[in-house]
Amino acid sequence: MRSSTLKLIVLFATVVIGLIVTVQLYWLKKVYSFEERQFNVNVVKSIRGLFEDLEMNDAPGTSLQQLINNPGNNYFQFKADTIPQKDSLSFFLQEEFADFGVLTDCKLGAYSSSAKKYVYEEFIPTPASRYAEIKPTQDLPVFSNDFDHILLYFPHRHEYILEQMQFWVVSSVVLFISLIGLAVSLFYFYRQKFLAETQKDFVNNFTHEFRTPLAVMKIAADVLAQGNILRQPDRLERYSAIIKNQTEHLQSQVERLLKVASSESRNLPIKKENIEAQGLIEQALSKVQPLIEEKKARVELKMDDNGGYVHADRAHLELAVVNLLENALKYSLHPHIVVETGNADKDFFISVKDNGVGIEKKYLKSIFKKFYRVPTGDIHNVKGFGLGLNFVKRIIDAHNGKIRVSSLPGIGTEFRLFIPFN
């Protein structure tokens, strides 16, 4: 299974996990609403039983809807034509709460409309509640002063309802932790799969990159080992040049690998100086001149009229330009490369533009990753390790610069390096 397929699976699993979490939160809300309604019903039943225990209503036929009011989430108010004694009210109210399962603390107040105040208040603890000893200190509000009434205040109503939902809350937390663990595991598995594929591609590229030059060198060495080679100076020179070129190629690749490996453990050793841009570009072109001649490439220079100077590390910036030139040459059948320098606001820029195969937009965000190579059919049809652009980005990052890439498949690609003047 390729990492791209696994990525789709991970995305699908993430969506499913998100839906499960959403549904679970929805059901938690529904359960809370149900428990809230059940609590209100039990309180109303307790008040109805209180009316049966105490003679508080002069008109027994009055419906509970007319007598009981719910002015706030934690408050219940009911009319009392006759305010009972505090001890009696407290005793019977506790009995009714116990009968109907209202197992949380309550503060009651008896309000007299003639006195315009609460004539007494009483706190009713409930041993079953862990909030039993926490007495509310706030004064009871007056919601209506037109009639005598009893006000019940449940300070820990919300916490009590959550206690009733303990099973749902615990199971939801366990589910959330499990889903998060699954999501992390899937992401880690995807990452490991991607790294494994990247490593496999790197090994394949490494094998291909080194196998061909070594095979050529072996053949050339066998030819040079022949006894009559000294009598064929042209042939001797040609095969000696082959070994030299292949050795230099392998040496440059090894050096590139070592530079990337060393840059992993520490910052690039940048030593800035004022560099003439034209001299830098010409030096970089000289490094790839054999490849230019081999590909019969056409290179066009568009240098800044003022000559152009950049404050940077000469060796590293030159290597960045060389990497871009090598890519432009490798990925073009008939290379036409335009190298341009100039100023852009507070930056000096170097642009390398080619007429190569181009890069699809979906791959642009990954081209600077180490060992990443844009799929182009046969992954080995162009030599390389997928290290060049990664090292270019490290160099530009070390200069606090930036890179912009614009590309059209089948048309070409432009890399523009920006180096701050300061």
Secondary structure, DSSP 4 states (H G I P E B T S, - for coil): --HHHHHHHHHHHHHHHHHHHHHHHHHHHHHHHHHHHHHHHHHHHHHHHHHHHS---S-TT--HHHHEEEEETTEEEEE-SSPPPHHHHHHHHHHHHHHHT--S-EEEEEEETTTTEEEEEEEE--TTSTTTT----SPPP-S--SS-EEEEE-TTHHHHHHHHTHHHHHHHHHHHHHHHHHHHHHHHHHHHHHHHHHHHHHHHHHHHHHHHHHHHHHHHHHHHTSGGGGG-HHHHHHHHHHHHHHHHHHHHHHHHHHHHHHHHHS------EEEEHHHHHHHHHHHTHHHHHHHT-EEEEE--TT--EEEE-HHHHHHHHHHHHHHHHHT-SS-EEEEEEEEETTEEEEEEE--SS---GGGGGGTTSTT-----SSTTSS---S-HHHHHHHHHHHTT-EEEEEEETTTEEEEEEEEE--
